[in-house]
Amino acid sequence: MFLSMDSSNGYSNLLAADENFNILSESISDFHEKHSVLIFKQLDEIVYKAGIKLTDLKGIAVILGPGSYTGIRVSLTIAKTLSYVLKTAVVGLGSLSVCAYRAAKENSGLEKIIAVCYASKDRYYVSEFSSATKYFEGQIKTDLLNLEEIRLFLNSMEDKPLLTYGFNNESDCSFIEDKLKKAVSGLLFLDLKDTPYFAAKYTIERYKINGDNIFNEQYSEELSPYYVYGNGPF
């Protein structure tokens, strides 16, 4: 079993999947109580629904952001603790990386993907990904831009890229399409509630290639929330 966790976007989503990418159980909730209390309740819920034990875990995927500081910090701490106690792999992924990964899996032959998610105050997280890196997980650039800055950035590219937009509110999609469709080769929208599934899929693929060797205690210890300011990530 593989566990995937995302608490970066205003809600908490935990998902359990098997090696064939089948969802065994899932729990999605807003933060109506203390983050740590809620996530542990959800963990109990999905384990019970799937009829499994935590000792069955072969890997854990956790979304590192950018997004809610508290949500990311709590889910990452829980993921690291489970990884250490159970001696199982933990893989940290940015939400924009997951958007790009999904786009790459569904569209072969892409050279570049631009991944965008709403941040706040009419500004957006923007990342550029290249096919030169496996699974498009290698981030070339991340920044906070407004829509006009995004449009100018897209127009400056030699070839129109595919743009994937991760959304919390579906109503945002038509607005983004209207503003940016002329600057891109295509648009792909991803409900951010689905990021745990694609993060789990990525982790399962890694596991099938590397087996138990994907467990790396040092890597787990060094994972940290992903923050983005106007001059890039740190």
Rosetta silent file (secondary structure, phi, psi, omega in degrees, C-alpha in Angstrom):
SEQUENCE: MFLSMDSSNGYSNLLAADENFNILSESISDFHEKHSVLIFKQLDEIVYKAGIKLTDLKGIAVILGPGSYTGIRVSLTIAKTLSYVLKTAVVGLGSLSVCAYRAAKENSGLEKIIAVCYASKDRYYVSEFSSATKYFEGQIKTDLLNLEEIRLFLNSMEDKPLLTYGFNNESDCSFIEDKLKKAVSGLLFLDLKDTPYFAAKYTIERYKINGDNIFNEQYSEELSPYYVYGNGPF
SCORE:     score description
SCORE:     0.000 S_00000001
   1 L     0.000  147.288  177.650    0.000    0.000    0.000 S_00000001
   2 E  -124.381  135.940 -179.759    1.090    3.566   -0.688 S_00000001
   3 E  -106.421  137.499  177.114   -0.046    6.611    1.262 S_00000001
   4 E  -129.651  136.437 -173.417   -0.319   10.078   -0.268 S_00000001
   5 E  -132.642  135.292  174.615   -0.903   13.281    1.715 S_00000001
   6 E  -143.289  116.775  175.307   -1.693   16.866    0.724 S_00000001
   7 L  -130.539   34.420 -173.363   -2.638   19.605    3.181 S_00000001
   8 L   -96.302  -10.578 -169.112   -1.195   22.533    1.247 S_00000001
   9 L  -125.760   37.953  174.710   -4.303   24.030   -0.340 S_00000001
  10 L    87.753    0.357  175.314   -6.841   24.793    2.349 S_00000001
  11 E  -147.783  166.459  179.876   -8.031   21.221    2.850 S_00000001
  12 E  -114.645  124.782 -176.537   -6.536   17.925    3.968 S_00000001
  13 E  -128.839  118.528  175.541   -6.530   15.011    1.534 S_00000001
  14 E  -119.121  140.833 -175.092   -5.186   11.552    2.368 S_00000001
  15 E  -143.140  139.752  173.538   -5.299    8.668   -0.064 S_00000001
  16 E  -114.721  133.543 -178.783   -4.253    5.019   -0.020 S_00000001
  17 E  -136.150  154.224  176.810   -3.473    3.246   -3.303 S_00000001
  18 L   -95.530 -178.562 -174.710   -2.156   -0.167   -4.313 S_00000001
  19 L   -68.883  -13.378  177.519    0.684   -0.987   -6.716 S_00000001
  20 L   -97.351   15.695  176.940   -1.741   -1.063   -9.654 S_00000001
  21 L    70.244   16.783  176.643   -2.705    2.584   -9.024 S_00000001
  22 L   -82.305  134.264  176.801   -6.119    1.625   -7.638 S_00000001
  23 E   -76.914  120.912  179.828   -7.469    3.935   -4.927 S_00000001
  24 E   -86.902  -39.079  176.955   -8.177    1.830   -1.836 S_00000001
  25 E  -164.958  158.759 -177.017   -9.599    4.633    0.300 S_00000001
  26 E  -152.423  146.929  176.534   -9.566    8.418    0.475 S_00000001
  27 E  -137.654  124.342  178.406  -10.466   11.155    2.937 S_00000001
  28 E  -123.474  130.805 -177.907  -10.910   14.840    2.035 S_00000001
  29 E  -150.053  149.288  168.137  -11.748   17.459    4.651 S_00000001
  30 E   -79.534  170.131 -175.848  -11.519   21.165    5.309 S_00000001
  31 L   -89.547   78.545 -179.613   -9.594   22.216    8.404 S_00000001
  32 L   -89.894   -2.504  175.685  -12.439   22.405   10.915 S_00000001
  33 L  -148.545  178.320 -176.755  -10.163   21.343   13.771 S_00000001
  34 L   -52.107  134.853 -173.560   -6.480   21.336   14.691 S_00000001
  35 H   -52.472  -50.782 -175.382   -4.393   20.152   11.736 S_00000001
  36 H   -64.459  -38.429  178.586   -2.554   17.365   13.538 S_00000001
  37 H   -64.417  -46.301 -178.585   -5.740   16.020   15.142 S_00000001
  38 H   -61.784  -48.139 -175.308   -7.597   16.028   11.821 S_00000001
  39 H   -64.287  -39.272  177.413   -4.844   14.326    9.808 S_00000001
  40 H   -66.219  -36.747  175.237   -4.434   11.510   12.343 S_00000001
  41 H   -62.303  -42.989  179.099   -8.214   10.967   12.294 S_00000001
  42 H   -64.727  -38.627  178.707   -8.098   10.790    8.496 S_00000001
  43 H   -61.811  -45.177  175.963   -5.194    8.363    8.645 S_00000001
  44 H   -59.970  -40.692 -177.649   -7.183    6.065   10.925 S_00000001
  45 H   -63.231  -48.722 -175.869  -10.168    6.413    8.586 S_00000001
  46 H   -71.612  -32.443  176.682   -8.409    5.442    5.355 S_00000001
  47 H   -65.526  -42.953  179.195   -6.561    2.537    6.990 S_00000001
  48 H   -65.141  -47.204 -178.369   -9.852    1.221    8.379 S_00000001
  49 H   -62.155  -36.741 -177.682  -11.750    1.684    5.099 S_00000001
  50 H   -82.211  -11.244 -179.366   -9.025   -0.050    3.090 S_00000001
  51 L    67.398   39.705 -176.024   -8.800   -2.941    5.554 S_00000001
  52 L  -128.658  176.960  176.119   -5.051   -2.557    5.907 S_00000001
  53 L  -121.354  155.873  178.494   -2.408   -1.800    8.533 S_00000001
  54 H   -60.542  -28.685  178.617    0.209    0.934    8.599 S_00000001
  55 H   -67.758  -10.820  176.256    2.845   -1.794    8.521 S_00000001
  56 H   -81.184   -8.325 -176.331    1.617   -2.573    4.984 S_00000001
  57 L   -64.487  131.918  174.817    2.969    0.774    3.766 S_00000001
  58 L  -109.230  -15.159  179.393    5.631    0.562    1.063 S_00000001
  59 E  -169.829  154.444  179.963    5.892    4.267    0.355 S_00000001
  60 E  -130.486  129.540  173.431    4.582    7.694    1.331 S_00000001
  61 E  -108.935  136.066  179.122    4.095   10.696   -0.939 S_00000001
  62 E  -136.189  134.320  179.588    3.692   14.129    0.619 S_00000001
  63 E   -81.633  128.292 -175.104    3.013   17.449   -1.088 S_00000001
  64 E   -95.554   -3.312 -178.911    5.561   20.093   -0.057 S_00000001
  65 E   108.732 -163.145    5.569    3.726   23.119   -1.425 S_00000001
  66 L   -70.888  159.102 -178.932    3.844   25.934   -2.110 S_00000001
  67 L   159.411 -143.769 -175.999    0.778   26.692   -0.037 S_00000001
  68 L   -64.413  119.313 -179.415   -0.395   26.639    3.570 S_00000001
  69 H   -58.803  -50.891 -175.976    2.606   26.763    5.916 S_00000001
  70 H   -64.976  -46.046 -178.937    0.843   25.039    8.805 S_00000001
  71 H   -59.544  -46.827 -179.435   -0.820   22.379    6.678 S_00000001
  72 H   -64.194  -45.485 -177.149    2.395   21.428    4.876 S_00000001
  73 H   -59.983  -42.518 -177.908    4.475   21.417    8.064 S_00000001
  74 H   -69.177  -48.259 -178.666    2.056   19.096    9.886 S_00000001
  75 H   -65.184  -35.922  178.486    1.592   16.591    7.046 S_00000001
  76 H   -67.085  -41.022  178.033    5.341   16.538    6.355 S_00000001
  77 H   -61.951  -42.628  178.614    6.114   15.883   10.030 S_00000001
  78 H   -65.091  -42.894  179.335    3.622   13.009   10.089 S_00000001
  79 H   -62.080  -43.937  179.005    5.035   11.575    6.844 S_00000001
  80 H   -63.744  -41.168 -179.888    8.600   11.751    8.180 S_00000001
  81 H   -63.565  -46.178  177.846    7.583   10.121   11.460 S_00000001
  82 H   -61.330  -42.252  179.692    5.811    7.265    9.692 S_00000001
  83 H   -60.658  -43.763 -178.095    8.778    6.826    7.370 S_00000001
  84 H   -68.349  -46.008 -176.176   11.221    6.640   10.277 S_00000001
  85 H   -69.501  -41.857 -174.910    9.137    4.303   12.442 S_00000001
  86 H   -91.346   -5.837 -177.527    8.043    1.982    9.624 S_00000001
  87 L    54.568   49.425  179.319   11.339    2.158    7.680 S_00000001
  88 L  -124.326  160.898 -174.201    9.486    2.971    4.496 S_00000001
  89 E   -72.604  145.234  168.930   10.175    5.470    1.727 S_00000001
  90 E  -125.840  133.993  179.957    8.871    9.028    1.743 S_00000001
  91 E  -120.760  124.609  177.841    8.857   11.108   -1.439 S_00000001
  92 E   -98.148  132.044 -177.298    8.319   14.877   -1.322 S_00000001
  93 E  -133.591  139.785  171.128    6.724   16.569   -4.325 S_00000001
  94 E   -76.197  147.456  179.968    5.766   20.135   -5.151 S_00000001
  95 H   -62.915  -34.062  177.499    2.157   20.624   -6.231 S_00000001
  96 H   -68.917  -35.104  176.328    3.355   22.274   -9.455 S_00000001
  97 H   -63.167  -39.006  178.671    5.600   19.273  -10.120 S_00000001
  98 H   -65.366  -41.627  176.472    2.573   17.003   -9.769 S_00000001
  99 H   -58.652  -44.527 -179.182    0.638   19.145  -12.266 S_00000001
 100 H   -67.930  -39.890  178.759    3.536   18.885  -14.731 S_00000001
 101 H   -60.242  -46.916  179.394    3.934   15.137  -14.155 S_00000001
 102 H   -61.539  -42.793  179.286    0.269   14.517  -14.898 S_00000001
 103 H   -62.746  -41.092 -179.541    0.465   16.671  -18.052 S_00000001
 104 H   -66.732  -37.342  179.607    3.567   14.809  -19.249 S_00000001
 105 H   -68.029  -29.992 -175.721    1.941   11.403  -18.696 S_00000001
 106 H   -97.567   -6.058 -178.610   -1.118   12.411  -20.715 S_00000001
 107 L  -139.712   99.440 -178.076    0.698   14.256  -23.526 S_00000001
 108 L   -76.199  154.098  174.828    3.711   12.566  -25.113 S_00000001
 109 L    82.134    9.595  179.629    6.391   14.502  -26.962 S_00000001
 110 L   -74.084  140.065  175.641    6.184   17.692  -24.921 S_00000001
 111 L   -92.021  -42.033 -179.540    9.339   19.793  -24.718 S_00000001
 112 E  -140.496  148.178  175.094    8.199   22.194  -22.021 S_00000001
 113 E  -129.870  134.927  172.811    5.335   22.491  -19.586 S_00000001
 114 E  -106.632  121.861  179.480    4.338   25.594  -17.658 S_00000001
 115 E  -107.084  134.300 -175.217    2.543   24.799  -14.398 S_00000001
 116 E  -134.816  137.593  171.792    0.465   27.485  -12.683 S_00000001
 117 E  -138.267  148.922  178.615   -1.511   27.629   -9.425 S_00000001
 118 E   -71.140  138.146  177.493   -3.222   30.556   -7.737 S_00000001
 119 E  -103.414  -81.140  176.763   -1.328   31.995   -4.755 S_00000001
 120 E  -171.659  161.471  174.964   -3.083   35.102   -3.387 S_00000001
 121 L    51.409   46.602  177.007   -3.852   38.737   -4.164 S_00000001
 122 L    62.175   27.349  175.056   -4.104   38.117   -7.934 S_00000001
 123 E  -120.464  154.222 -172.162   -0.679   36.491   -8.071 S_00000001
 124 E  -130.419  143.977  169.389    0.152   32.980   -9.219 S_00000001
 125 E   -76.375  132.783 -177.894    2.832   30.393   -8.594 S_00000001
 126 E  -132.759  129.667  176.003    4.509   29.646  -11.925 S_00000001
 127 E  -130.587  145.393  175.394    7.018   26.890  -12.760 S_00000001
 128 E  -110.343  131.220 -178.978    8.688   25.904  -16.005 S_00000001
 129 E  -123.686  148.505 -176.894    9.495   22.224  -16.593 S_00000001
 130 E  -122.440  147.056  177.294   11.558   20.580  -19.327 S_00000001
 131 L   -69.362   -9.518  178.319   11.414   17.128  -20.917 S_00000001
 132 L   -67.174  -16.909  178.390   15.184   16.969  -20.375 S_00000001
 133 L  -108.215  139.418 -177.702   14.404   15.847  -16.821 S_00000001
 134 H   -59.714  135.247  178.960   12.726   12.520  -16.105 S_00000001
 135 H    61.014   12.298 -178.838    8.997   12.804  -15.346 S_00000001
 136 H    60.551   21.245 -176.492    9.289   16.596  -15.733 S_00000001
 137 L   -80.473  -11.821 -177.752   10.076   16.767  -12.018 S_00000001
 138 L   -82.076  115.123 -178.250   13.056   19.101  -12.473 S_00000001
 139 E   -80.075  126.452  176.539   12.003   22.688  -11.868 S_00000001
 140 E   -86.972  -43.670 -176.935   13.720   25.237  -14.097 S_00000001
 141 E  -152.730  139.697  172.571   12.116   28.333  -12.618 S_00000001
 142 E  -133.064  137.761 -179.157    9.512   29.164  -10.011 S_00000001
 143 E  -155.468  170.862  172.380    8.159   32.616   -9.329 S_00000001
 144 E  -107.191  117.818 -176.038    5.170   34.652   -8.200 S_00000001
 145 E  -133.987  153.475  169.023    3.643   36.522  -11.133 S_00000001
 146 L   -87.126  173.843 -173.925    0.422   38.302  -11.998 S_00000001
 147 H   -63.083  -37.088  178.848   -1.484   37.294  -15.137 S_00000001
 148 H   -65.805  -39.346  177.141    0.021   40.011  -17.310 S_00000001
 149 H   -66.225  -37.391  176.175    3.523   38.937  -16.274 S_00000001
 150 H   -63.824  -44.664 -179.555    2.632   35.322  -17.051 S_00000001
 151 H   -61.061  -44.096  178.690    1.337   36.314  -20.483 S_00000001
 152 H   -63.993  -39.795  177.614    4.519   38.269  -21.260 S_00000001
 153 H   -62.182  -45.064  179.564    6.638   35.343  -20.057 S_00000001
 154 H   -64.405  -41.874 -179.518    4.737   32.912  -22.300 S_00000001
 155 H   -67.502  -21.122  179.887    4.973   35.229  -25.302 S_00000001
 156 L   -79.895  -11.399 -177.388    8.742   35.467  -24.832 S_00000001
 157 L   -79.521  143.932 -177.039    9.170   31.719  -25.381 S_00000001
 158 L   -63.704  -43.781  177.363   10.325   30.540  -28.796 S_00000001
 159 L  -118.595  141.522  179.652    7.706   27.786  -28.973 S_00000001
 160 L   -66.479  127.076  179.302    4.308   27.872  -27.323 S_00000001
 161 L   -90.168  168.795  167.350    4.281   25.477  -24.345 S_00000001
 162 E   -82.131  137.073  177.601    1.434   23.493  -22.851 S_00000001
 163 E  -111.486  128.550  175.326    0.113   25.184  -19.715 S_00000001
 164 E  -112.905  130.534 -175.616   -1.359   23.161  -16.878 S_00000001
 165 E  -116.611  120.236  176.037   -3.385   24.995  -14.241 S_00000001
 166 E   -90.349  124.233 -172.869   -4.037   23.522  -10.810 S_00000001
 167 E  -122.779  150.157  167.652   -7.285   24.870   -9.390 S_00000001
 168 L   -97.611  -34.968  179.479   -9.250   24.878   -6.164 S_00000001
 169 L  -114.578  118.653 -176.573  -12.244   26.617   -7.734 S_00000001
 170 L   -61.258  -26.498  179.983  -13.379   25.310  -11.108 S_00000001
 171 H   -62.991  -20.988  178.839  -14.796   28.735  -11.960 S_00000001
 172 H   -69.017  -24.275 -171.357  -11.199   29.997  -12.258 S_00000001
 173 H   -63.487  -44.234 -179.401  -10.541   27.796  -15.288 S_00000001
 174 H   -65.893  -33.785  177.519  -12.593   29.788  -17.807 S_00000001
 175 H   -65.321  -46.350  178.645  -10.939   32.991  -16.579 S_00000001
 176 H   -63.321  -42.612  179.837   -7.445   31.528  -17.062 S_00000001
 177 H   -61.226  -43.333 -179.423   -8.391   30.160  -20.478 S_00000001
 178 H   -63.203  -37.620 -174.904   -9.684   33.542  -21.606 S_00000001
 179 H   -82.325  -30.115 -168.535   -6.523   35.349  -20.465 S_00000001
 180 H  -122.443   -6.341 -171.498   -3.816   32.906  -21.575 S_00000001
 181 H   -61.627  -29.975 -178.756   -5.081   30.557  -24.302 S_00000001
 182 H   -73.758  -16.057 -175.807   -3.538   32.579  -27.158 S_00000001
 183 H   -98.655   -0.457 -175.847   -0.071   32.315  -25.606 S_00000001
 184 L  -130.577  162.211  178.566    0.032   28.517  -25.214 S_00000001
 185 L   -80.353  -21.197  179.287   -0.252   25.412  -27.381 S_00000001
 186 E  -174.353  161.885  179.775   -2.846   23.934  -25.076 S_00000001
 187 E  -124.302  136.180  177.637   -4.415   24.129  -21.619 S_00000001
 188 E  -131.495  127.293 -176.723   -4.838   21.305  -19.135 S_00000001
 189 E  -107.656  139.030  179.762   -6.691   21.793  -15.855 S_00000001
 190 E  -129.877  120.243  172.681   -6.129   19.742  -12.704 S_00000001
 191 E   -66.199  122.449 -176.143   -8.331   19.858   -9.628 S_00000001
 192 H   -63.851  -14.274  173.438   -5.815   20.142   -6.780 S_00000001
 193 H   -68.428  -15.231  179.117   -7.885   17.647   -4.809 S_00000001
 194 H   -92.836   -2.845 -177.676   -6.490   15.070   -7.267 S_00000001
 195 H   -60.784  -36.169  178.665   -2.823   15.802   -6.533 S_00000001
 196 H   -60.211  -34.862  179.316   -2.510   12.989   -3.948 S_00000001
 197 H   -65.027  -47.736 -178.244   -3.484   10.428   -6.599 S_00000001
 198 H   -71.282  -30.391  173.734   -0.874   11.584   -9.097 S_00000001
 199 H   -66.156  -40.075  176.517    1.715   11.943   -6.328 S_00000001
 200 H   -64.420  -41.669  179.709    0.964    8.351   -5.311 S_00000001
 201 H   -60.973  -43.223  177.558    1.251    7.245   -8.941 S_00000001
 202 H   -60.303  -45.980 -178.395    4.662    8.904   -9.224 S_00000001
 203 H   -64.931  -40.493  178.420    5.836    7.232   -6.004 S_00000001
 204 H   -63.626  -41.417  177.400    4.556    3.814   -7.094 S_00000001
 205 H   -61.695  -41.757  177.116    6.397    4.134  -10.407 S_00000001
 206 H   -61.502  -42.002 -178.681    9.571    4.998   -8.506 S_00000001
 207 H   -64.857  -41.372 -178.766    9.042    1.990   -6.241 S_00000001
 208 H   -64.283  -29.767  178.929    8.535   -0.394   -9.163 S_00000001
 209 H   -81.460  -44.247 -170.617   11.858    0.735  -10.635 S_00000001
 210 H  -108.105  -10.398 -179.527   13.932    0.938   -7.448 S_00000001
 211 H    60.522 -145.843 -177.953   12.103   -1.262   -4.940 S_00000001
 212 H   -66.822   -9.248  179.846   13.022   -0.775   -1.309 S_00000001
 213 H   -69.323  -11.481  177.940   16.080    1.209   -2.413 S_00000001
 214 H   -75.365   -9.741  175.455   13.938    4.343   -2.643 S_00000001
 215 L   -76.465  120.666 -179.302   14.043    4.472    1.170 S_00000001
 216 L  -140.116  106.414 -174.321   16.673    7.026    2.082 S_00000001
 217 H   -63.150  -37.702  179.864   16.691    8.251    5.667 S_00000001
 218 H   -65.761  -42.585  177.398   18.889   11.259    4.915 S_00000001
 219 H   -58.611  -44.374 -179.610   16.607   12.344    2.056 S_00000001
 220 H   -60.590  -44.769 -178.088   13.613   12.078    4.385 S_00000001
 221 H   -64.186  -31.149 -175.218   15.269   14.176    7.081 S_00000001
 222 H   -86.383   -8.386  178.719   16.171   16.920    4.605 S_00000001
 223 L   -62.609  139.206  179.218   12.663   17.347    3.179 S_00000001
 224 L  -147.471  158.204  177.492   11.172   20.746    3.967 S_00000001
 225 L   -57.215  148.228 -176.184    8.137   22.833    2.934 S_00000001
 226 L  -101.257  114.137 -178.878    8.479   24.551   -0.407 S_00000001
 227 L  -109.602  148.388  177.734    8.095   28.311   -0.235 S_00000001
 228 E  -132.296  126.819  172.335    8.018   30.774   -3.108 S_00000001
 229 E  -115.255 -178.134 -175.369    8.545   34.507   -2.893 S_00000001
 230 L   -60.980  -23.080 -179.339    8.804   37.025   -5.701 S_00000001
 231 L  -104.463   21.942  175.168   12.454   36.224   -6.332 S_00000001
 232 E   108.296  178.945 -173.541   12.036   32.456   -6.528 S_00000001
 233 E   -87.340  161.890  168.202   11.870   29.460   -4.171 S_00000001
 234 L  -152.822    0.000    0.000   13.989   28.433   -1.191 S_00000001
